[in-house]
């Protein structure tokens, strides 16, 4: 499979009479763009607001992030979600780099929603403070919300994906500034040099622990809760086959933007043919019952052995209960003679003194930490809030609280906040962006 990603670098975003991309400027006709959002009748209120790096802006509750893209050969950017099913990972896709569509709630924050600061102390915690963001601030009707909370989240996230496709069309007839090429030959047709190198697989554990449809990551539109581990080409992940739906506390989430640009996959590609033979991706999932966790681990190990894998990297989306899947998978791979490295965040408590993972094993002796979800963060007030700041304290946003005998409310009278790292949108960057782990020299 051969994937070409043609990059267009966005230098600024403005509103104007027409939606177009010209000389690095993305101009958006707001009225036309909102018509794309309102295609879902359950969305009753929506607006678009632009947030740029350095702005004294706080965005909360953030539900999702998507990179605007366009599929050159035709078809949806997210098959099985925004259009018919089709294979991803082949052909050419155009991407509007340095930008994202952020889906933001107007008044309701859920456990899986998070916060982004575009400047100040909070900006260092999340990649999205570095991007030009088109914030879709939207809401659904109250009756729909009361009875269908997960469907509300789906309605807003799907609107964000439709909007990202709409924006991606602005570059349909343009020439990209540069092109990234991702190509792996089939396993039986690798070069002699590649076959002499250690075979390395990447094991992904996207969030899939909710039995209710709509709160799990989707693979080609299929709820990951209903799948067994399977082998995927890395190009599929980079090209829209997987979207975020995670209900996990927000710092642990993988947004759709993360899947589209997954740094660990790109790094393994960089090493392919040099230090490793990158076999591909074993897509697993995260489960609730112990037997399900053990079954998934056995499947992963069997697939890896059948592929002749010598070493693996395992990454989990989430913490707590998912740690059992994470460690079980590492142990199963190690038992199969496969050297394995894990990548995760940890939950060591606000004082850092608790056990970092719910379950541990001596065979899991190579784990990269991306930060402590419980670490307390104090952030100054911002001039502007996009969304609803009170959701941090009112609605059980992960990492926030309404009242604490010692710390008071997460939201203080002057607009400053105290919260756990949990509430930072994709803040632990387990996908490979992390600034809270080791540095290469």
C-alpha positions, 0 to 999 in steps of 0.5 A: 500500500502506498499513501501520499499525504499532500500538505498545505501549510495554513498560516492564518484563518479568517472569515470572509465571503467565500471559503477558499485557501490562498497563499497560506490563508484559509478563508471561511464563509461562516454561514455556508460552513454552518449549513454543513453543521446543521445537516443534523437536525438535533444540533440547534445552536452552533457558531464558529470561532477562530482561536490562534496560538498566543491568544488569551483564550481558554477553550472548554469543554473540548470534545474532539479535534480533527485535521481538515482533509480531502481525498483526491481520488474521491470518497469520504475522508472517514469511510464508514462514518462520513460516507460509504465504506472504502479502503484507506491507505492507498492513493493521495490525501490532502491535509491542511497542516497547522490547523484543526477543527475543535468540537466544543460544547456550549453548556454541557461538559462530560467526563471525556471533555477537556480544556485547552489554553492558547497561551500562558502556563496551560499552553505547554500541556497540549499540542492544540495550543500550537495550532490554528483552531476552528472552534465549532461551538455547538449544542443539541436540543434539551430533550435529545440531551436528557435521553441520549447523552452519547448520541449528543456527543456523536452528533457534535463530533460527526458535525466536526468531521463534516466541517473538516471535509468541507474545509478540506475541499478548499485545496482540491484543485491546488498543488501541495507544498510537499508530499509525505509518502508512506509505503510498505511492501507486503510481508512476503515481498520485503527486500533482503535488507529489510528481512535482515532487520528485527521485525517490529510491530506496533500494538494499538489499544484504542478505547472501547470499554463502553457497551453503549454505541457512540462512546468508543473509538470506531474502526471503519465506522465499526465500534471497537467494542465489538472487534477482536485484535486484527492486523492493519496496515499503518497507512489505514490509521493515518488515512482516516480508518480510525476515529475518536469516540473515547469516553476516557478522562481527557488527558488520556484520549486519542483525538481523531487528529492524533490518529490522522498524524500518529507520531509513533507510526511515523517514527516507526516508518522513519526507522523502517529499512534502517534499524527495523523492519516495520511489520505493521499495526496490530489493532487491539482494543480495551475490554471490561471483563477479565476473560475479554482482556485475556482473550485479546492478549492471546490474540495479539500474541498469536498474530505477532508470532504468526508474523514473525515479530521480534519486538513490539511497542504497545500503547494504551488509550486510558488508564485504570481498568485499561491497565489490565489489558495493557499489562496482559498484552505486554506479558503475553508478548514477552511470554512469546519471546517478543521484546516489548516496550509499553507507552502510557500515562500513569495515575500516581495520585496528586502526591505522586505516591500511589502505584502508577498502574492498576496492575503490574508485572515483572515482565513489563520492565520497559515502560515509557511514562507520558505523565501523571493524570492526577498532577494538579495544575493551576492556571491563571484567568484568560481574557476570553472563554470559548464554550463554558468554563463552569462545566469544569466544576459543574458537570463532572469534567474529568479533572475538575470538581465543584467543591473540595474542603481544602482546594475549593472549586476548580473554577475560582472567582477571578476566573483562574482554575485549579484542576488535575492534568486529567482535564487537559485535552489530550494532554498526555500525548501518549500517541507520541507528541509528549513533552513530559517524557524523556528527550533524545540527545 
